[in-house]
Amino acid sequence: MSAVAAAGAVDRRRGAGRTAGLLGPDSRSTLLVTIDRDSPVPDVVGVYPAPGKAIPISADASLLALDPLGVTESAWGVFVDAVSSAGVGPTLPVLSVLTSVAPGELTALPGFEELLLWRRIRDEATSGRWGSIVVDCSGYGDPFALVRAPAVLSQIINRLWPRHRRLAAAAERPILAQVSTAVDELDRDCRDVRDLLSDPATTAAHLVVDTGLRGQRQLPRYAALAALSALPVRSVYGNDGTARLPEPGFAELASAVADGFGARTVAVGAAPETLDRVARLRRLGVSFDSPGGNPVGTADTQVSRIAGSGLDALYEMRWHQPLPDPARFGLGRAGDDLLVTISGFRFPVRLPSVLRRCKVAGADWDDDEVRIRFTPDPAVWPERPTA
């Protein structure tokens, strides 16, 4: 899978038709990012990795190998400095203890390490140096857990220390202002990265699976989780290079999945030679589609009032959602988020403002579409003023 990502990054056509403009003088260049400590990409492109630094791999492409622990250490040092300089240790011992936590211990905090990786990638994307960025997620366990991380961490932050309480604490005790600001920045980064990943105008996702039995089993789940996490899928790649024998029916399945996203299917044949240089990668013929601008899944939710008015109103929220196993579909509620579970994967979907004052009344799934009904909660629904 990493070879497909690398081949797409060094594709000469990625720079075609681009101009420097607001992107800067190197806007034709592509940055290939790996976040796997044992990524094979440096060997595939024939370079020695320099963790944390972008190194050229061709005339119009560079490689950035990120070490998750190294990124965490750097970011945690900034937070510790903010807490230490605020001088809150004597008054708030818990923060004093917090500053003594080693960066390696933070990897156990759900979403923290992943957010810092995405934040570094976001900073590269907004630097104006690159025309496009290709992120190879194939070596980082479950790629959808990586995508979900910013949403999960933001939810944890705001459950443990809600923003209104952070602001109140900073106003009442100025000594906490720096700490509150640091937490606010972390939460803002979560929302910023989440918006970036689901923005169809700037992001294009590509599902890459092998054409064997394993890939055939993975693809329906990947399609369901991509829709749930609002990833703007642009293409589905069947990689023959990792399958000993293509599975009968894979092409039809891939085509059906792609149609659900308005995407295309691409077959990547097995390489006839060892992939150890850029020239050989280009012979794979991989060319990633640019962002298409069409929101998908939970980024394209539709909300309507289907009956009644006032406290008797009935609202419906719906979006396109494949379900590989309807029996493993679940719904929950946590504050302003709808917790949707599909095949053991839970993702928080932020409710539109009108539905945050409602209670869930029921849900259905039909024809690849989830429909959830809501009724106003009398305890929080605004009353109509009387004459």
C-alpha positions, 0 to 999 in steps of 0.5 A: 500500500505504501508503494501506491502512495509513493507512486502517486506522490512522484507522478509527474502529472500532479504538477501539471497545470499548477501555478505558484500563486498563493502557494508559493514558488515551489507550488508544483512540488509534492510532499509525501508524508509517512507516519510509520516508524518502520515505513518501507517508503525510504527504501522504495524511493531510494533515500535515507530518512531524516525524521522531521525534515523534508528531503528531496526524492525527485525534482518535484517531490520530497519525503517527510518521515515523521516519528510519532514520539519525536513529534509528541516530545516537541509539542509537549515541551511547549505545553510544559513551558506554558504551565511552568512559566505561569507559576501555577505549581504551588497553587495547583499541584495537579498541574505541577505533577502534569508537567513531570509526565514524560512525553512517551507516557502521553501516547496512552491518551486517546487521540493525542499522538495522532492529533500532533501528527495531523497538526504537523501535516496541517502546518505543512499543508498551510505553509505555502511551500507545497502544491499537494501533500500525500499522506501514507496511512497504511502502516499506522494500525487502523487508518480510521482510528487515525482519522477519528483521533482529533474528534475524540480528543476534542470530545475528551477535552471538553468533557473534562474541562468545558470551554465555558469553565476554562474561560471562567477559570481564567477570568477568576484566576488570571494565573490560569490564563496561560494554561487555559489558552494552551488547552484552547489551542489544543482544542482548536487544533482538533477542530481545525484538523477535523474540518480539514480532513472532511473538506472536499475542496482541499482533501481527496481520500483514496481507499487502497486495498489488495484484490484478494480475499482480505481486501474484499472483506475490508472494502465494505468496512472501509467504505462505511467508516469513510462515510461516517468520518466524512472522508471525501473519497475520490478513488478506490484502488485495487492493488494486485501487487499484494494479492497472490490471486485476485478474488472473483467479484472484487472488481464488481464490489469495488465499482459499487463502493466507488459509485456510492461516493461518486468516485472511480476505480483503479487497478494497480498491477503487480510491479515486474521489478523491485521497487527501489527507485522513483523511476520504477514507481512511476511505471506503476501509473498511479495518478491520484485525483484532485479534490472534487468539492463534493461532501460525503457521508456525515459531511453531507447531512440533511436536516428537515422538519417532517411533521408538526411545529413547536414542541410537537415538531418531528425532525429528521437527520439523514445521510448516505451511509453504507452498512456492511453489518446492520446488526452492528449499528448503534446510536448514542448521545453525548452532549452536542454529539451523536455517537454513531457506532458501525462494526465496532467503530464509534465516531462522534457526529456533531449535531446541527444547532436545532437538534441539540435541543432535541431528543432522539425519537427513533432511527432507520436505515434503508437504501444505504441511508441513515435516517434519525428522528428527533423531537424537541426537548421541553426542558431546553426548547425555547418557548414561543413568546406570548402576546 
